[in-house]
Amino acid sequence: MQTLSPLRARLASFEHAYRLATRLRCATGARQYVVATGDMLQPVRVTDRLPGMPLCVLACIL
């Protein structure tokens, strides 16, 4: 199993996704969700749509 580089690990972190979601909320006015994906390369992502069942919502920026 391959390990992530320190930069990729930082960019793919919950903290980074949360900061991005906050910035997107301010810029667009739309709710943003930080969701867990289960993918090693992209463990969390930000979306403006409430995700379906396979994904777990970690944070909602109102």
Phi, psi and omega in degrees: 000132183275139178267154180280149174291157179302323180292315179297319179299319179291316181291332181266014184277160175299318182301317179294316179297321179296316177298317179297316179299320179296317179295318179295322178299315179294322183284324187253336184080358181267148174302145178234142180240137171258120185237148174275137183254337185083002180264131182296323182283332178223077185292334176225154175213168181246137178216156177261004178244139178298122185287162177283188185298322184297338182257149182251126178283122179264330180203149175233121180262110184268000000 
